[in-house]
Amino acid sequence: MNTEEGSFGILEGYQPLFFKLHEVLHKEEKQYYPPQKRTDFWNVVFPGIYKGNKAQELLDTYLVEIEKELKKEISEHSLFYWLHVYRRIAPEVSGPQKDRATVLFVDLIRI
C-alpha cells in the first residue's frame, strides 16, 4: 500500500511472502552465466557476421533447440500446475533493466 502517492492495494495472503522473497533474492548479487545448452549451441557456430538467409537459418535452428528444451521442461508439470504458478508470480522487472517505460509497463500488468 502506498498512500503517499495516492494509490493503494489489497494484498492476498501469499503476496507479502513473495514480496519478501523477491527482496531477498534481489539483495543476492550473483554473476550471470548463460545456460549450458546455449553455450553448447553457440560454441559450434563459427564466429562472424551473418546476414540474410544464413542468419535466418541459424536463428531458426537455435529457436528449434530452445523450443525443444522448453517443451521438455514444461511437459514435466500439468496444465493446472502452470495456471497455479502463473497466478502466483508477481510481475516484476527482471535484470538490470530499470528504465521508466519498462517499470511503468510492468506496473500496468500488475493491475
Sequence and secondary structure as in RCSB ss.txt:
>XXXX:A:sequence
MNTEEGSFGILEGYQPLFFKLHEVLHKEEKQYYPPQKRTDFWNVVFPGIYKGNKAQELLDTYLVEIEKELKKEIS
EHSLFYWLHVYRRIAPEVSGPQKDRATVLFVDLIRI
>XXXX:A:secstr
 BTTTTB     TTHHHHHHHHHHHHHS       HHHHHHHHTS SS   HHHHHHHHHHHHHHHHHHHHHHHT
TS HHHHHHHHHHS     TT   HHHHHHHHHHH 
